[in-house]
Amino acid sequence: MLTLVALGKALFLSWVFSEVAILIVTRTRSGEGEIKDRGSLLIQWIAMIASINLGVRFGDSHAPTMFDGAEWIQFASLAFMIFGLAIRWTAVVSLGRSFSANVAIRTEQRLQTDGLYRFVRHPSYLGLLLVLIAIGLHTRNWIGFAIVVIPTTAALSYRIHVEEQALRAAFGDVYAVYTSRTKRLLPGVY
């Protein structure tokens, strides 16, 4: 079990460091593009930091309630984390210079509709959501899970709304056609 814990911590730290790197390296600054973030980046970070800290602390200080604390939950948590990281990092890399930590449209940017973007409009957010679910599962407590997942999902929903408005404004009918054939986060569902 110790190796699962060590692997979980290593994956969590990899995620934290990658999110900080994404924030520092890819954030669009004034003059590099049209920033339309509307505070969504700040809201997302506040929700993630607060929810993860509170949810994990709750899980650490309360008995497991999720499926009677079954050990397989730790495996499920690791699987969600690995899958989420793979999706998130693939989405970020495939967008290249068009990826921005804040919602911004660069003048040379084109609408990405291939790779993971052929299946969902926001694969990087899908990956992020899977990582957050993994962290929630790690608490092995339904209340801890809810504390991690609900506020961060609400912040992510606001961010998706802001980003879709910016993409609609930038790409017009091309984006409308794209949205008619792809879902936001789950292929064929949502």
C-alpha positions as CSV (number, residue, x, y, z in Angstrom):
1,M,0.0,0.0,0.0
2,L,2.9,2.3,0.7
3,T,3.9,2.3,-3.0
4,L,0.4,3.3,-4.0
5,V,0.6,6.2,-1.5
6,A,4.0,7.3,-2.9
7,L,2.8,7.0,-6.5
8,G,-0.3,9.0,-5.6
9,K,1.8,11.8,-4.0
10,A,4.2,11.8,-7.0
11,L,1.3,12.2,-9.4
12,F,-0.3,14.9,-7.3
13,L,3.0,16.8,-7.1
14,S,3.5,16.4,-10.9
15,W,0.0,17.8,-11.5
16,V,0.6,20.8,-9.1
17,F,4.0,21.6,-10.7
18,S,2.5,21.3,-14.2
19,E,-0.4,23.6,-13.4
20,V,2.0,26.2,-12.0
21,A,4.2,25.8,-15.1
22,I,1.1,26.2,-17.4
23,L,0.1,29.3,-15.5
24,I,3.6,30.9,-15.7
25,V,4.5,29.9,-19.3
26,T,1.2,30.1,-21.2
27,R,-0.6,33.1,-19.6
28,T,-1.3,35.7,-22.3
29,R,-0.1,39.1,-21.4
30,S,-1.3,42.5,-22.6
31,G,-0.3,43.1,-26.2
32,E,0.0,39.3,-27.0
33,G,-3.7,38.8,-27.7
34,E,-7.2,39.8,-26.7
35,I,-7.7,38.8,-23.1
36,K,-11.3,37.9,-22.2
37,D,-10.8,36.0,-19.0
38,R,-13.4,37.9,-16.8
39,G,-11.7,36.7,-13.6
40,S,-12.2,33.0,-14.4
41,L,-8.6,32.1,-13.9
42,L,-8.5,33.6,-10.5
43,I,-11.8,32.0,-9.5
44,Q,-10.6,28.6,-10.8
45,W,-7.4,28.8,-8.8
46,I,-9.1,30.0,-5.6
47,A,-11.7,27.2,-5.9
48,M,-9.0,24.5,-6.5
49,I,-6.7,25.6,-3.7
50,A,-9.5,26.0,-1.1
51,S,-11.5,23.0,-2.1
52,I,-8.6,20.6,-2.3
53,N,-7.1,21.7,1.0
54,L,-10.5,21.6,2.8
55,G,-11.6,18.3,1.2
56,V,-8.4,16.4,1.8
57,R,-8.2,17.7,5.4
58,F,-11.8,16.5,5.9
59,G,-11.0,13.1,4.5
60,D,-7.9,12.8,6.7
61,S,-9.8,13.7,9.9
62,H,-13.0,11.7,9.3
63,A,-13.6,8.0,8.8
64,P,-14.0,6.7,5.2
65,T,-17.6,6.6,4.1
66,M,-17.1,5.9,0.4
67,F,-18.0,2.2,-0.3
68,D,-17.0,1.4,3.3
69,G,-13.5,2.6,2.7
70,A,-12.8,-0.1,0.2
71,E,-9.2,-0.3,-0.9
72,W,-10.1,-0.4,-4.6
73,I,-11.0,3.3,-4.3
74,Q,-7.2,4.1,-4.1
75,F,-6.7,2.3,-7.4
76,A,-9.6,4.1,-8.9
77,S,-8.2,7.4,-7.7
78,L,-4.8,6.6,-9.3
79,A,-6.5,5.6,-12.6
80,F,-8.5,8.8,-12.7
81,M,-5.3,10.8,-11.9
82,I,-3.2,9.1,-14.6
83,F,-6.0,9.3,-17.2
84,G,-6.8,13.0,-16.3
85,L,-3.1,14.0,-16.5
86,A,-2.7,12.3,-19.9
87,I,-5.7,14.0,-21.3
88,R,-4.8,17.4,-19.9
89,W,-1.2,17.4,-21.0
90,T,-2.1,16.0,-24.4
91,A,-4.7,18.8,-24.9
92,V,-2.2,21.5,-23.8
93,V,0.6,20.2,-26.0
94,S,-1.6,19.8,-29.0
95,L,-2.7,23.5,-28.8
96,G,0.9,24.6,-28.5
97,R,1.2,28.4,-28.6
98,S,-2.6,28.8,-28.9
99,F,-3.0,27.4,-25.3
100,S,-3.4,30.1,-22.8
101,A,-3.8,29.8,-19.0
102,N,-6.2,32.8,-19.1
103,V,-9.0,33.0,-21.6
104,A,-7.4,34.9,-24.5
105,I,-7.5,34.8,-28.3
106,R,-4.2,35.5,-30.1
107,T,-4.3,37.1,-33.6
108,E,-2.6,34.1,-35.3
109,Q,-4.8,31.5,-33.4
110,R,-6.9,29.1,-35.4
111,L,-9.7,26.9,-34.1
112,Q,-8.4,23.4,-33.1
113,T,-10.8,20.7,-34.2
114,D,-8.6,17.6,-34.5
115,G,-6.9,15.3,-32.1
116,L,-8.8,15.2,-28.7
117,Y,-10.7,18.3,-29.9
118,R,-12.5,16.1,-32.4
119,F,-14.3,14.4,-29.5
120,V,-14.9,17.3,-27.1
121,R,-14.5,21.0,-27.2
122,H,-12.6,21.3,-23.9
123,P,-10.3,18.2,-23.4
124,S,-7.9,20.1,-21.1
125,Y,-10.8,20.9,-18.8
126,L,-12.0,17.2,-19.0
127,G,-8.5,16.2,-17.9
128,L,-8.6,18.7,-15.1
129,L,-12.0,17.5,-13.9
130,L,-10.7,13.9,-13.9
131,V,-7.7,15.0,-11.8
132,L,-10.1,16.7,-9.3
133,I,-12.3,13.6,-9.2
134,A,-9.2,11.6,-8.4
135,I,-8.3,13.9,-5.5
136,G,-11.9,13.7,-4.3
137,L,-11.8,9.9,-4.4
138,H,-8.5,9.9,-2.5
139,T,-10.4,11.3,0.5
140,R,-12.5,8.1,0.6
141,N,-15.2,10.2,2.2
142,W,-18.3,11.4,0.4
143,I,-18.3,14.8,2.1
144,G,-14.6,15.2,1.3
145,F,-15.3,14.2,-2.3
146,A,-18.1,16.8,-2.5
147,I,-15.9,19.5,-1.0
148,V,-13.2,18.9,-3.6
149,V,-15.4,18.3,-6.7
150,I,-18.5,20.6,-6.4
151,P,-16.9,24.1,-6.0
152,T,-14.1,23.3,-8.5
153,T,-16.7,22.0,-11.1
154,A,-18.8,25.2,-10.6
155,A,-15.7,27.3,-11.2
156,L,-14.8,25.2,-14.2
157,S,-18.3,25.6,-15.6
158,Y,-18.0,29.4,-15.3
159,R,-14.6,29.2,-17.1
160,I,-16.0,27.1,-19.9
161,H,-18.9,29.6,-20.3
162,V,-16.4,32.5,-20.5
163,E,-14.2,30.7,-23.0
164,E,-17.0,29.7,-25.2
165,Q,-18.2,33.3,-25.5
166,A,-14.7,34.3,-26.5
167,L,-14.4,31.5,-29.0
168,R,-17.8,32.4,-30.5
169,A,-16.8,36.0,-30.8
170,A,-13.5,35.1,-32.4
171,F,-14.5,32.3,-34.8
172,G,-18.3,33.0,-35.4
173,D,-20.0,30.5,-37.7
174,V,-17.0,28.2,-37.8
175,Y,-17.3,27.8,-34.0
176,A,-21.1,27.4,-34.2
177,V,-20.7,24.5,-36.7
178,Y,-18.0,22.9,-34.4
179,T,-20.3,23.2,-31.3
180,S,-23.1,21.5,-33.2
181,R,-21.1,18.4,-33.7
182,T,-19.1,18.2,-30.4
183,K,-20.0,18.2,-26.8
184,R,-18.2,20.3,-24.1
185,L,-16.7,17.6,-21.9
186,L,-18.2,14.2,-22.4
187,P,-18.6,12.8,-26.0
188,G,-22.2,12.4,-26.8
189,V,-23.4,13.5,-23.3
190,Y,-22.4,17.1,-22.3
